[in-house]
Amino acid sequence: MRVGWLQDDPGYVGGAELTMAEFRSAAPRGVEVVDCPPGGVARCDAYVVGNCLGYDLGEIEGMVRRSGTVVRYHHDVARAPVDGLFTEVRRFNRVRHAFCSPLQRARMGMEGELIPPALDLDRFRALRSSNHRHGACCVGRMAYGKGLELIAEYPEPVDVYSSVPVRSERSARYRGAAADVPATLAQYEKFVFLPTALEPFGRAVVEAWAAGLDLVVNRNVGALYWIEYDQPALETAAADFWRLVTK
């Protein structure tokens, strides 16, 4: 089975790209994953669509018309033009939507499967026995809506590791990017993440939880659903994703 892989700029490394890389690496035996960059969508049996802003809609329409299955995995809460194409044209009923949390799905007002991002949690669980933990941290890409201003008001210092530079202010102390996320988390007792905008999932939250840190988060974090109500789904995410693609 040939599965075409549509994804904007796979060289950029963010949460969406890490998720897609984990899903791709878990492709089952008998599945050939085919890169389909903008302008080069090959003929395949099925397609996976991640972040997809750089593609011509006419190319996508032709892809769907000749395909048996298209799985659209949503990473954000804003609909892309391709989603209008998928949902508004009746003949495209073979498109299967997947969302990383109920919070995200509800905000988008769409129907589809719930499948969390695939994560290698074992390398974080191995940190649970770490000694000499102290203090609080936050790890991620602290852009707009990530709640840096709320971290600055936290009653104790928080070491902020961000892939984009931010200004240290009051409780928020910028420490640069985390070169090794597991090793960074192993130093701390608490993980503080207080986004002001909806966070569809939040990979670092689950990683910190798996590493044994106490979570200080708010209800804008989609990953809380899986931690509180369906932890087994975090273990089967990759298999569940591929069942959706190949069924």
PyRosetta script that sets phi, psi and omega in degrees:
from pyrosetta import init, pose_from_sequence

init()
pose = pose_from_sequence("MRVGWLQDDPGYVGGAELTMAEFRSAAPRGVEVVDCPPGGVARCDAYVVGNCLGYDLGEIEGMVRRSGTVVRYHHDVARAPVDGLFTEVRRFNRVRHAFCSPLQRARMGMEGELIPPALDLDRFRALRSSNHRHGACCVGRMAYGKGLELIAEYPEPVDVYSSVPVRSERSARYRGAAADVPATLAQYEKFVFLPTALEPFGRAVVEAWAAGLDLVVNRNVGALYWIEYDQPALETAAADFWRLVTK")
pose.set_psi(1, 128.2)
pose.set_omega(1, 177.8)
pose.set_phi(2, -98.7)
pose.set_psi(2, 124.5)
pose.set_omega(2, -179.2)
pose.set_phi(3, -117.4)
pose.set_psi(3, 115.4)
pose.set_omega(3, 177.8)
pose.set_phi(4, -76.4)
pose.set_psi(4, 141.0)
pose.set_omega(4, -174.6)
pose.set_phi(5, -117.7)
pose.set_psi(5, 110.1)
pose.set_omega(5, -179.2)
pose.set_phi(6, -106.3)
pose.set_psi(6, 123.2)
pose.set_omega(6, -175.0)
pose.set_phi(7, -161.2)
pose.set_psi(7, 128.9)
pose.set_omega(7, 175.8)
pose.set_phi(8, -68.2)
pose.set_psi(8, 132.0)
pose.set_omega(8, 169.4)
pose.set_phi(9, 40.6)
pose.set_psi(9, 68.7)
pose.set_omega(9, -179.6)
pose.set_phi(10, -63.5)
pose.set_psi(10, -12.7)
pose.set_omega(10, 178.3)
pose.set_phi(11, -73.9)
pose.set_psi(11, -22.1)
pose.set_omega(11, 175.9)
pose.set_phi(12, -75.6)
pose.set_psi(12, 135.8)
pose.set_omega(12, -176.5)
pose.set_phi(13, -111.3)
pose.set_psi(13, 105.3)
pose.set_omega(13, 172.1)
pose.set_phi(14, -133.9)
pose.set_psi(14, -171.8)
pose.set_omega(14, -179.0)
pose.set_phi(15, -59.8)
pose.set_psi(15, -42.6)
pose.set_omega(15, -179.3)
pose.set_phi(16, -62.7)
pose.set_psi(16, -42.9)
pose.set_omega(16, -178.0)
pose.set_phi(17, -68.3)
pose.set_psi(17, -37.6)
pose.set_omega(17, 176.5)
pose.set_phi(18, -63.9)
pose.set_psi(18, -41.0)
pose.set_omega(18, 178.8)
pose.set_phi(19, -62.6)
pose.set_psi(19, -46.6)
pose.set_omega(19, -178.6)
pose.set_phi(20, -64.6)
pose.set_psi(20, -36.7)
pose.set_omega(20, 178.3)
pose.set_phi(21, -65.0)
pose.set_psi(21, -39.7)
pose.set_omega(21, 178.2)
pose.set_phi(22, -65.4)
pose.set_psi(22, -44.1)
pose.set_omega(22, 177.8)
pose.set_phi(23, -61.1)
pose.set_psi(23, -45.6)
pose.set_omega(23, -176.6)
pose.set_phi(24, -62.5)
pose.set_psi(24, -42.2)
pose.set_omega(24, -178.2)
pose.set_phi(25, -66.7)
pose.set_psi(25, -17.0)
pose.set_omega(25, -179.0)
pose.set_phi(26, -96.6)
pose.set_psi(26, 12.5)
pose.set_omega(26, -179.8)
pose.set_phi(27, -55.2)
pose.set_psi(27, 131.1)
pose.set_omega(27, -177.1)
pose.set_phi(28, -71.8)
pose.set_psi(28, 164.1)
pose.set_omega(28, 177.9)
pose.set_phi(29, -59.8)
pose.set_psi(29, 138.2)
pose.set_omega(29, -179.0)
pose.set_phi(30, 94.3)
pose.set_psi(30, -4.7)
pose.set_omega(30, 178.3)
pose.set_phi(31, -106.6)
pose.set_psi(31, 124.6)
pose.set_omega(31, 174.4)
pose.set_phi(32, -103.6)
pose.set_psi(32, 117.3)
pose.set_omega(32, 179.0)
pose.set_phi(33, -87.8)
pose.set_psi(33, 127.2)
pose.set_omega(33, -174.7)
pose.set_phi(34, -115.9)
pose.set_psi(34, 122.9)
pose.set_omega(34, 176.1)
pose.set_phi(35, -65.3)
pose.set_psi(35, 131.7)
pose.set_omega(35, 179.5)
pose.set_phi(36, -129.2)
pose.set_psi(36, 78.9)
pose.set_omega(36, -179.9)
pose.set_phi(37, -72.0)
pose.set_psi(37, 166.1)
pose.set_omega(37, 176.1)
pose.set_phi(38, -53.9)
pose.set_psi(38, 131.0)
pose.set_omega(38, -177.6)
pose.set_phi(39, 83.3)
pose.set_psi(39, -0.2)
pose.set_omega(39, -177.6)
pose.set_phi(40, -140.1)
pose.set_psi(40, 44.9)
pose.set_omega(40, 179.4)
pose.set_phi(41, -79.2)
pose.set_psi(41, 110.1)
pose.set_omega(41, -176.9)
pose.set_phi(42, -79.1)
pose.set_psi(42, 162.8)
pose.set_omega(42, 176.4)
pose.set_phi(43, -77.1)
pose.set_psi(43, 122.0)
pose.set_omega(43, -176.9)
pose.set_phi(44, -138.4)
pose.set_psi(44, 171.7)
pose.set_omega(44, 179.1)
pose.set_phi(45, -79.6)
pose.set_psi(45, -30.6)
pose.set_omega(45, -179.5)
pose.set_phi(46, -152.2)
pose.set_psi(46, 165.6)
pose.set_omega(46, -179.3)
pose.set_phi(47, -137.0)
pose.set_psi(47, 147.1)
pose.set_omega(47, 171.6)
pose.set_phi(48, -114.7)
pose.set_psi(48, 130.4)
pose.set_omega(48, -177.8)
pose.set_phi(49, -119.0)
pose.set_psi(49, 115.5)
pose.set_omega(49, 175.0)
pose.set_phi(50, -96.7)
pose.set_psi(50, -138.2)
pose.set_omega(50, 172.8)
pose.set_phi(51, -62.9)
pose.set_psi(51, 126.9)
pose.set_omega(51, -164.8)
pose.set_phi(52, -145.0)
pose.set_psi(52, 69.1)
pose.set_omega(52, -179.2)
pose.set_phi(53, -102.9)
pose.set_psi(53, -18.0)
pose.set_omega(53, -174.4)
pose.set_phi(54, -93.9)
pose.set_psi(54, 12.2)
pose.set_omega(54, -176.2)
pose.set_phi(55, -103.7)
pose.set_psi(55, 146.2)
pose.set_omega(55, 174.2)
pose.set_phi(56, -75.1)
pose.set_psi(56, 132.5)
pose.set_omega(56, -176.7)
pose.set_phi(57, -64.5)
pose.set_psi(57, -30.3)
pose.set_omega(57, 176.5)
pose.set_phi(58, -63.9)
pose.set_psi(58, -37.6)
pose.set_omega(58, 176.9)
pose.set_phi(59, -65.1)
pose.set_psi(59, -42.3)
pose.set_omega(59, 178.6)
pose.set_phi(60, -64.8)
pose.set_psi(60, -40.9)
pose.set_omega(60, 179.8)
pose.set_phi(61, -61.1)
pose.set_psi(61, -42.9)
pose.set_omega(61, 177.4)
pose.set_phi(62, -64.6)
pose.set_psi(62, -36.5)
pose.set_omega(62, 178.1)
pose.set_phi(63, -61.7)
pose.set_psi(63, -47.6)
pose.set_omega(63, -177.4)
pose.set_phi(64, -66.1)
pose.set_psi(64, -38.5)
pose.set_omega(64, -176.4)
pose.set_phi(65, -62.6)
pose.set_psi(65, -34.5)
pose.set_omega(65, -176.3)
pose.set_phi(66, -98.8)
pose.set_psi(66, 3.3)
pose.set_omega(66, -174.9)
pose.set_phi(67, -104.4)
pose.set_psi(67, 153.1)
pose.set_omega(67, 174.1)
pose.set_phi(68, -80.4)
pose.set_psi(68, -36.6)
pose.set_omega(68, -175.2)
pose.set_phi(69, -146.6)
pose.set_psi(69, 139.2)
pose.set_omega(69, 170.0)
pose.set_phi(70, -127.6)
pose.set_psi(70, 126.0)
pose.set_omega(70, 175.5)
pose.set_phi(71, -108.5)
pose.set_psi(71, 119.5)
pose.set_omega(71, 178.1)
pose.set_phi(72, -103.1)
pose.set_psi(72, 112.2)
pose.set_omega(72, 178.6)
pose.set_phi(73, -98.7)
pose.set_psi(73, 120.6)
pose.set_omega(73, -175.6)
pose.set_phi(74, -91.4)
pose.set_psi(74, 129.9)
pose.set_omega(74, 178.1)
pose.set_phi(75, -106.2)
pose.set_psi(75, -26.1)
pose.set_omega(75, -174.0)
pose.set_phi(76, -115.9)
pose.set_psi(76, -169.7)
pose.set_omega(76, 179.6)
pose.set_phi(77, -114.1)
pose.set_psi(77, -3.3)
pose.set_omega(77, 177.2)
pose.set_phi(78, -96.9)
pose.set_psi(78, 136.7)
pose.set_omega(78, 177.0)
pose.set_phi(79, -76.3)
pose.set_psi(79, 133.9)
pose.set_omega(79, 174.4)
pose.set_phi(80, -88.0)
pose.set_psi(80, 161.8)
pose.set_omega(80, 177.7)
pose.set_phi(81, -53.0)
pose.set_psi(81, -33.5)
pose.set_omega(81, -179.4)
pose.set_phi(82, -63.7)
pose.set_psi(82, -29.5)
pose.set_omega(82, -179.9)
pose.set_phi(83, -70.5)
pose.set_psi(83, -34.0)
pose.set_omega(83, 173.6)
pose.set_phi(84, -63.9)
pose.set_psi(84, -39.0)
pose.set_omega(84, 177.1)
pose.set_phi(85, -62.9)
pose.set_psi(85, -43.2)
pose.set_omega(85, -177.0)
pose.set_phi(86, -68.6)
pose.set_psi(86, -38.2)
pose.set_omega(86, -170.9)
pose.set_phi(87, -93.6)
pose.set_psi(87, -23.6)
pose.set_omega(87, -174.3)
pose.set_phi(88, -92.3)
pose.set_psi(88, -18.8)
pose.set_omega(88, -179.3)
pose.set_phi(89, -100.8)
pose.set_psi(89, 116.0)
pose.set_omega(89, -171.5)
pose.set_phi(90, -59.2)
pose.set_psi(90, -35.4)
pose.set_omega(90, -174.0)
pose.set_phi(91, -70.8)
pose.set_psi(91, -8.9)
pose.set_omega(91, 179.5)
pose.set_phi(92, -92.9)
pose.set_psi(92, 41.5)
pose.set_omega(92, -176.2)
pose.set_phi(93, -79.5)
pose.set_psi(93, 2.3)
pose.set_omega(93, 176.3)
pose.set_phi(94, -89.6)
pose.set_psi(94, 2.6)
pose.set_omega(94, 177.4)
pose.set_phi(95, -80.0)
pose.set_psi(95, 126.7)
pose.set_omega(95, 179.2)
pose.set_phi(96, -110.6)
pose.set_psi(96, 122.1)
pose.set_omega(96, -179.2)
pose.set_phi(97, -95.1)
pose.set_psi(97, 140.4)
pose.set_omega(97, 176.4)
pose.set_phi(98, -130.5)
pose.set_psi(98, 138.8)
pose.set_omega(98, -176.6)
pose.set_phi(99, -123.4)
pose.set_psi(99, 149.2)
pose.set_omega(99, -174.2)
pose.set_phi(100, -86.8)
pose.set_psi(100, -6.3)
pose.set_omega(100, 175.0)
pose.set_phi(101, -164.9)
pose.set_psi(101, 156.9)
pose.set_omega(101, 174.4)
pose.set_phi(102, -61.4)
pose.set_psi(102, -33.4)
pose.set_omega(102, 178.9)
pose.set_phi(103, -60.5)
pose.set_psi(103, -44.2)
pose.set_omega(103, 178.7)
pose.set_phi(104, -66.0)
pose.set_psi(104, -46.7)
pose.set_omega(104, -178.3)
pose.set_phi(105, -61.0)
pose.set_psi(105, -42.1)
pose.set_omega(105, 179.4)
pose.set_phi(106, -64.5)
pose.set_psi(106, -41.8)
pose.set_omega(106, -179.5)
pose.set_phi(107, -63.7)
pose.set_psi(107, -37.3)
pose.set_omega(107, -178.1)
pose.set_phi(108, -80.6)
pose.set_psi(108, -17.0)
pose.set_omega(108, 177.7)
pose.set_phi(109, 64.2)
pose.set_psi(109, 38.4)
pose.set_omega(109, -178.4)
pose.set_phi(110, -124.3)
pose.set_psi(110, 166.7)
pose.set_omega(110, 175.9)
pose.set_phi(111, -103.3)
pose.set_psi(111, 150.1)
pose.set_omega(111, 177.9)
pose.set_phi(112, 163.0)
pose.set_psi(112, 179.7)
pose.set_omega(112, -178.2)
pose.set_phi(113, -78.1)
pose.set_psi(113, 155.8)
pose.set_omega(113, 172.8)
pose.set_phi(114, -107.3)
pose.set_psi(114, 114.6)
pose.set_omega(114, 179.5)
pose.set_phi(115, -139.0)
pose.set_psi(115, 115.7)
pose.set_omega(115, 179.1)
pose.set_phi(116, -70.3)
pose.set_psi(116, 160.5)
pose.set_omega(116, 172.8)
pose.set_phi(117, -58.1)
pose.set_psi(117, 148.8)
pose.set_omega(117, 175.2)
pose.set_phi(118, -79.9)
pose.set_psi(118, 131.3)
pose.set_omega(118, 178.2)
pose.set_phi(119, -134.1)
pose.set_psi(119, 146.4)
pose.set_omega(119, 173.7)
pose.set_phi(120, -87.1)
pose.set_psi(120, 88.5)
pose.set_omega(120, -173.7)
pose.set_phi(121, -78.8)
pose.set_psi(121, -20.1)
pose.set_omega(121, -176.8)
pose.set_phi(122, -61.3)
pose.set_psi(122, -36.4)
pose.set_omega(122, -178.7)
pose.set_phi(123, -70.5)
pose.set_psi(123, -19.2)
pose.set_omega(123, 175.1)
pose.set_phi(124, -90.4)
pose.set_psi(124, -35.9)
pose.set_omega(124, 176.6)
pose.set_phi(125, -60.6)
pose.set_psi(125, -31.2)
pose.set_omega(125, -179.6)
pose.set_phi(126, -63.1)
pose.set_psi(126, -14.3)
pose.set_omega(126, -178.5)
pose.set_phi(127, -88.3)
pose.set_psi(127, -7.1)
pose.set_omega(127, -173.3)
pose.set_phi(128, -59.2)
pose.set_psi(128, -26.5)
pose.set_omega(128, -179.3)
pose.set_phi(129, -89.9)
pose.set_psi(129, 7.3)
pose.set_omega(129, -178.8)
pose.set_phi(130, -60.0)
pose.set_psi(130, 136.0)
pose.set_omega(130, 178.5)
pose.set_phi(131, -100.3)
pose.set_psi(131, 168.2)
pose.set_omega(131, 174.5)
pose.set_phi(132, 62.5)
pose.set_psi(132, 35.1)
pose.set_omega(132, 173.5)
pose.set_phi(133, -76.1)
pose.set_psi(133, 146.6)
pose.set_omega(133, 174.6)
pose.set_phi(134, -161.4)
pose.set_psi(134, 153.5)
pose.set_omega(134, 172.4)
pose.set_phi(135, 79.0)
pose.set_psi(135, -174.4)
pose.set_omega(135, -176.0)
pose.set_phi(136, -127.0)
pose.set_psi(136, 149.5)
pose.set_omega(136, 179.8)
pose.set_phi(137, -141.4)
pose.set_psi(137, 167.2)
pose.set_omega(137, 168.7)
pose.set_phi(138, -140.9)
pose.set_psi(138, 135.3)
pose.set_omega(138, -178.5)
pose.set_phi(139, -126.9)
pose.set_psi(139, 131.4)
pose.set_omega(139, 177.9)
pose.set_phi(140, 162.3)
pose.set_psi(140, -160.3)
pose.set_omega(140, 176.6)
pose.set_phi(141, -110.0)
pose.set_psi(141, 98.3)
pose.set_omega(141, -169.3)
pose.set_phi(142, -83.3)
pose.set_psi(142, 72.1)
pose.set_omega(142, 177.8)
pose.set_phi(143, -93.3)
pose.set_psi(143, -169.0)
pose.set_omega(143, -179.1)
pose.set_phi(144, -57.5)
pose.set_psi(144, 136.8)
pose.set_omega(144, 177.0)
pose.set_phi(145, 87.1)
pose.set_psi(145, -2.8)
pose.set_omega(145, -178.0)
pose.set_phi(146, -86.7)
pose.set_psi(146, -1.9)
pose.set_omega(146, 170.5)
pose.set_phi(147, 83.4)
pose.set_psi(147, 26.0)
pose.set_omega(147, 179.1)
pose.set_phi(148, -58.9)
pose.set_psi(148, -34.4)
pose.set_omega(148, -179.2)
pose.set_phi(149, -66.5)
pose.set_psi(149, -30.6)
pose.set_omega(149, 176.7)
pose.set_phi(150, -76.8)
pose.set_psi(150, -35.9)
pose.set_omega(150, 175.1)
pose.set_phi(151, -61.8)
pose.set_psi(151, -36.7)
pose.set_omega(151, 179.7)
pose.set_phi(152, -63.2)
pose.set_psi(152, -23.1)
pose.set_omega(152, 179.8)
pose.set_phi(153, -95.2)
pose.set_psi(153, 0.3)
pose.set_omega(153, -178.3)
pose.set_phi(154, -63.7)
pose.set_psi(154, 143.6)
pose.set_omega(154, -172.7)
pose.set_phi(155, -71.4)
pose.set_psi(155, -0.5)
pose.set_omega(155, 174.6)
pose.set_phi(156, -140.2)
pose.set_psi(156, 160.9)
pose.set_omega(156, -178.2)
pose.set_phi(157, -62.2)
pose.set_psi(157, 141.9)
pose.set_omega(157, 177.5)
pose.set_phi(158, -126.1)
pose.set_psi(158, 121.8)
pose.set_omega(158, 175.3)
pose.set_phi(159, -79.9)
pose.set_psi(159, 119.8)
pose.set_omega(159, -175.5)
pose.set_phi(160, -104.4)
pose.set_psi(160, 118.3)
pose.set_omega(160, 176.3)
pose.set_phi(161, -106.5)
pose.set_psi(161, 114.3)
pose.set_omega(161, -173.9)
pose.set_phi(162, -133.0)
pose.set_psi(162, 139.6)
pose.set_omega(162, 177.9)
pose.set_phi(163, -74.7)
pose.set_psi(163, -12.7)
pose.set_omega(163, 170.1)
pose.set_phi(164, -117.0)
pose.set_psi(164, 136.2)
pose.set_omega(164, -177.4)
pose.set_phi(165, -61.3)
pose.set_psi(165, 139.9)
pose.set_omega(165, 175.5)
pose.set_phi(166, -132.4)
pose.set_psi(166, 163.1)
pose.set_omega(166, -178.5)
pose.set_phi(167, -88.0)
pose.set_psi(167, 132.5)
pose.set_omega(167, 172.9)
pose.set_phi(168, -69.2)
pose.set_psi(168, 134.7)
pose.set_omega(168, -178.8)
pose.set_phi(169, -153.8)
pose.set_psi(169, 124.3)
pose.set_omega(169, -179.9)
pose.set_phi(170, 48.7)
pose.set_psi(170, -115.9)
pose.set_omega(170, -174.9)
pose.set_phi(171, -74.4)
pose.set_psi(171, -21.6)
pose.set_omega(171, -177.2)
pose.set_phi(172, -83.5)
pose.set_psi(172, 117.2)
pose.set_omega(172, -177.3)
pose.set_phi(173, -118.1)
pose.set_psi(173, 106.7)
pose.set_omega(173, -177.0)
pose.set_phi(174, -69.4)
pose.set_psi(174, 127.4)
pose.set_omega(174, -177.8)
pose.set_phi(175, -116.0)
pose.set_psi(175, 10.7)
pose.set_omega(175, -177.3)
pose.set_phi(176, 88.0)
pose.set_psi(176, -171.4)
pose.set_omega(176, 178.2)
pose.set_phi(177, -80.9)
pose.set_psi(177, 149.0)
pose.set_omega(177, 177.7)
pose.set_phi(178, -83.9)
pose.set_psi(178, 107.3)
pose.set_omega(178, -178.9)
pose.set_phi(179, -67.7)
pose.set_psi(179, -31.8)
pose.set_omega(179, -179.6)
pose.set_phi(180, -136.1)
pose.set_psi(180, 100.5)
pose.set_omega(180, -173.7)
pose.set_phi(181, -62.7)
pose.set_psi(181, -48.1)
pose.set_omega(181, 178.8)
pose.set_phi(182, -57.6)
pose.set_psi(182, -44.3)
pose.set_omega(182, -179.4)
pose.set_phi(183, -64.8)
pose.set_psi(183, -35.4)
pose.set_omega(183, 178.2)
pose.set_phi(184, -66.0)
pose.set_psi(184, -48.7)
pose.set_omega(184, -179.0)
pose.set_phi(185, -61.1)
pose.set_psi(185, -33.6)
pose.set_omega(185, -176.4)
pose.set_phi(186, -62.9)
pose.set_psi(186, -14.3)
pose.set_omega(186, -177.7)
pose.set_phi(187, -86.3)
pose.set_psi(187, -12.7)
pose.set_omega(187, -165.7)
pose.set_phi(188, -118.9)
pose.set_psi(188, 157.8)
pose.set_omega(188, 176.0)
pose.set_phi(189, -92.6)
pose.set_psi(189, -34.9)
pose.set_omega(189, -173.2)
pose.set_phi(190, -124.5)
pose.set_psi(190, 150.0)
pose.set_omega(190, 172.8)
pose.set_phi(191, -120.6)
pose.set_psi(191, 119.6)
pose.set_omega(191, -175.5)
pose.set_phi(192, -110.7)
pose.set_psi(192, 121.4)
pose.set_omega(192, 178.6)
pose.set_phi(193, -147.1)
pose.set_psi(193, 114.3)
pose.set_omega(193, -171.9)
pose.set_phi(194, -130.2)
pose.set_psi(194, 65.5)
pose.set_omega(194, -175.7)
pose.set_phi(195, -63.2)
pose.set_psi(195, 143.9)
pose.set_omega(195, 176.3)
pose.set_phi(196, -90.2)
pose.set_psi(196, -18.6)
pose.set_omega(196, 174.6)
pose.set_phi(197, -109.0)
pose.set_psi(197, 160.2)
pose.set_omega(197, -179.9)
pose.set_phi(198, -63.3)
pose.set_psi(198, 128.3)
pose.set_omega(198, 174.9)
pose.set_phi(199, -101.2)
pose.set_psi(199, 107.1)
pose.set_omega(199, -173.6)
pose.set_phi(200, -53.3)
pose.set_psi(200, -38.4)
pose.set_omega(200, 176.8)
pose.set_phi(201, -134.9)
pose.set_psi(201, -89.9)
pose.set_omega(201, -177.6)
pose.set_phi(202, 111.5)
pose.set_psi(202, 75.4)
pose.set_omega(202, -176.1)
pose.set_phi(203, -56.0)
pose.set_psi(203, -44.3)
pose.set_omega(203, -175.2)
pose.set_phi(204, -64.0)
pose.set_psi(204, -29.0)
pose.set_omega(204, 177.8)
pose.set_phi(205, -63.6)
pose.set_psi(205, -45.9)
pose.set_omega(205, 179.9)
pose.set_phi(206, -67.6)
pose.set_psi(206, -39.1)
pose.set_omega(206, 177.9)
pose.set_phi(207, -62.4)
pose.set_psi(207, -43.4)
pose.set_omega(207, 178.9)
pose.set_phi(208, -65.1)
pose.set_psi(208, -40.7)
pose.set_omega(208, 177.1)
pose.set_phi(209, -60.9)
pose.set_psi(209, -45.8)
pose.set_omega(209, 179.9)
pose.set_phi(210, -63.7)
pose.set_psi(210, -31.1)
pose.set_omega(210, -179.0)
pose.set_phi(211, -80.7)
pose.set_psi(211, -4.0)
pose.set_omega(211, 175.1)
pose.set_phi(212, 92.7)
pose.set_psi(212, 11.7)
pose.set_omega(212, 177.5)
pose.set_phi(213, -78.9)
pose.set_psi(213, 149.5)
pose.set_omega(213, 171.7)
pose.set_phi(214, -74.5)
pose.set_psi(214, 131.8)
pose.set_omega(214, -177.5)
pose.set_phi(215, -92.5)
pose.set_psi(215, 131.2)
pose.set_omega(215, 170.6)
pose.set_phi(216, -119.2)
pose.set_psi(216, 92.4)
pose.set_omega(216, -174.9)
pose.set_phi(217, -136.1)
pose.set_psi(217, 166.5)
pose.set_omega(217, 177.9)
pose.set_phi(218, -111.3)
pose.set_psi(218, -177.9)
pose.set_omega(218, -173.5)
pose.set_phi(219, -81.0)
pose.set_psi(219, 8.2)
pose.set_omega(219, 173.1)
pose.set_phi(220, -83.6)
pose.set_psi(220, -1.0)
pose.set_omega(220, -174.3)
pose.set_phi(221, -98.1)
pose.set_psi(221, 112.6)
pose.set_omega(221, -177.7)
pose.set_phi(222, -63.9)
pose.set_psi(222, -29.4)
pose.set_omega(222, -177.4)
pose.set_phi(223, -64.3)
pose.set_psi(223, -20.8)
pose.set_omega(223, -179.5)
pose.set_phi(224, -58.8)
pose.set_psi(224, -32.7)
pose.set_omega(224, -179.8)
pose.set_phi(225, -57.3)
pose.set_psi(225, -46.5)
pose.set_omega(225, -176.4)
pose.set_phi(226, -69.6)
pose.set_psi(226, -38.8)
pose.set_omega(226, 179.6)
pose.set_phi(227, -65.9)
pose.set_psi(227, -39.4)
pose.set_omega(227, -174.6)
pose.set_phi(228, -85.8)
pose.set_psi(228, -32.6)
pose.set_omega(228, -169.9)
pose.set_phi(229, -123.8)
pose.set_psi(229, -19.8)
pose.set_omega(229, -174.2)
pose.set_phi(230, -151.9)
pose.set_psi(230, 62.5)
pose.set_omega(230, 179.4)
pose.set_phi(231, -61.5)
pose.set_psi(231, -36.4)
pose.set_omega(231, 179.5)
pose.set_phi(232, -57.3)
pose.set_psi(232, -29.5)
pose.set_omega(232, -179.7)
pose.set_phi(233, -65.4)
pose.set_psi(233, -25.1)
pose.set_omega(233, 176.6)
pose.set_phi(234, -67.7)
pose.set_psi(234, -26.4)
pose.set_omega(234, 179.9)
pose.set_phi(235, -82.9)
pose.set_psi(235, -28.8)
pose.set_omega(235, -173.5)
pose.set_phi(236, -106.2)
pose.set_psi(236, 11.2)
pose.set_omega(236, -172.7)
pose.set_phi(237, -56.4)
pose.set_psi(237, -47.6)
pose.set_omega(237, -177.0)
pose.set_phi(238, -64.2)
pose.set_psi(238, -43.7)
pose.set_omega(238, 178.9)
pose.set_phi(239, -64.4)
pose.set_psi(239, -40.0)
pose.set_omega(239, 178.9)
pose.set_phi(240, -65.3)
pose.set_psi(240, -39.0)
pose.set_omega(240, 177.4)
pose.set_phi(241, -61.0)
pose.set_psi(241, -47.7)
pose.set_omega(241, -176.7)
pose.set_phi(242, -71.8)
pose.set_psi(242, -28.2)
pose.set_omega(242, 172.9)
pose.set_phi(243, -63.9)
pose.set_psi(243, -36.6)
pose.set_omega(243, 178.1)
pose.set_phi(244, -67.0)
pose.set_psi(244, -37.5)
pose.set_omega(244, -179.3)
pose.set_phi(245, -71.6)
pose.set_psi(245, -40.1)
pose.set_omega(245, -170.5)
pose.set_phi(246, -98.1)
pose.set_psi(246, -7.9)
pose.set_omega(246, -175.8)
pose.set_phi(247, -74.9)
pose.dump_pdb("model.pdb")
